[in-house]
């Protein structure tokens, strides 16, 4: 994955959970790694940031004086923000503010602006959009809306544990834990945000149509077919288990059959 925790969190260069005390204009500048942070009072700005790099994700706990946060990154990241103290306001007056115990998701690929008019405490998980395997377009109200998934409690417990202890980045434990967190985080947006899984028979039909159409293409293989039908290669192989031939066998058997038809 092209985006990883090394560009997501302040502690990336250290490779482990780190606590920072940030003050004044310079402190706000350091905090503005992936979003632009503007303190209400730059000279008196005070913040405490716990920063945890963890393979492809990053976790942050921020306690800070009043500030506003604006989209400032071209990276396709999703920030899952849980309010632990204070109130977080949206730039949209039609959206109610987030209060302690509430959380939302912010897609940094789209414009947004959040504001804390007083001291606030936030727990944030930063995830590359690609890791969540989200569709290109989500319903417009999916982001910046309170998340009420029944998985929230489990997510909070697992993610907040990183604030107490976390494996060093780059270790096998960090990779395993990040994978588990991504799966649980993706679940926060289902089932109402993600499209229903396409029926197995429909996927197989589309895969067979591609084989029949592109049988002569030397690059045609299971991975290319999986990309074309929009599923993982693992799922494609699994779907073909109930068929007479595997994916590879279907390709191999179709080539001579098609050649004989064309001769």
Secondary structure, DSSP 8 states (H G I E B T S, - for coil): ----GGGT-GGGGTTS-EEEEEEHHHHHHHH-SSEEEEESSGGG-EEEEEEEEETTEEEEEEEESSEEEEE---S-EEEEEEEEES-BEESSTTS--B-TT-EEEEETTS--EEEESS-EEEEEEEEEGGGGT--S---TTSTTS----TTHHHHHHHHHGGGT----TTSHHHHHHHHHHHHHHHHTTTTTTS-----HHHHHHHHHHHHHHHTT-TT-SHHHHHHHHTS-HHHHHHHGGGSSS-HHHHHHHHHHHHHHHH-
